[in-house]
Amino acid sequence: MEEILHMNGGVGETSYATNSLLQRTVISMVKPILEESILELYGTLLPECLNVADLGCSTGPNTLLVISEILESIEAASQKSNLKLPLFQVFLNDLPGNDFNTVFRSLPGFCKKLEEERGSKLEPCFIAGVPGSFYGRLFHNKSLHFVHSSYALMWLSEPPKALVIKPEALNKGNICIAKTSTPAVFKAYYEQFNRDFSMFLKSRGEEVVPGGRMMLTTMGNLRSDDPLTIWEFVGLKLNDMVLEGLIEEKSLDSFNLSYYAPTAEEVKKVIEDEGSFTLERLETFMVDWDTYISKADCSLDTEERAAILATDMRAVGEPILSSQFGESIMDDLFMRFKRDVFGYMEAHECKFINLVISLTRKT
């Protein structure tokens, strides 16, 4: 998974950098909670150099948007508290397959823009890349003051092993938890999420200073027994291609995404059971599958919005899907997605469900 789980790199037509408007919209929507978390951090910690980590930073302009908003929030908090700005050390983390080069190439222009906008008010900001899985240790003990992660924690360290060790595929015809999945599939995915999120919290518990903060945003679900995910629709399109002989049935049946969107209750239970952090805030908010597109340009018709939604999903899913089904079917798959997605949306209540989690490291 560490080799194939990454977004489309570069800045081309199907790249994540060019097609990540949803993620950018969500980052902006949760900015007030980010500002609140930074302000509360200032109430307890006053480091000379503030160490910040963005886990699952991905690539493209959203990575720099996160850095900018964190720095802006810190500046606002320091002014409100009448305190001197600290130095900033920002660590950008993702798996080794992430396109860090695109991020690094954009840093000189980003730093220049910061200087022009904030001038002498801004203390030096040092930025470094840290490749590796956040389901394990990344930093030395008590070295971080603030940890941020957006749209990364729904990706598990691996698909549940229980789905592939049986003689017959447990999640036949699906690529993730779907409405036709059996209770055994739900159980396997939940147990994998429980293990992974517990390890994430344990690792950060050793790396974050007492009183340090974390703010996590992830895809979620309202009910664990009634999944609603756009990946289920991608699986339906793959099934159509199986029926037409374009994909082998065994190839689909043996494939399971390392993806789990938890409920708020499931998240809360793992946090309480693991014990390193105090849960300060846990909120759920929803947006329609195409709302973020309509808000960006209300003049777009249905076909144009469907095309954008299909390209956005391709930017996220193509590397992992092509590793299983081959690159040759990607154009056809996402053309089918574009053609059918609005019909599916009319028949179902299709929303992206988001969880925002604010945590404090226990002293």
Beta strands, then each sheet from edge to edge (+ up, - down):
strand 1: 49-55
strand 2: 87-94
strand 3: 125-131
strand 4: 144-150
strand 5: 208-219
strand 6: 277-288
strand 7: 351-361
sheet 1: 3+ 2+ 1+ 4+ 5+ 7- 6+
end
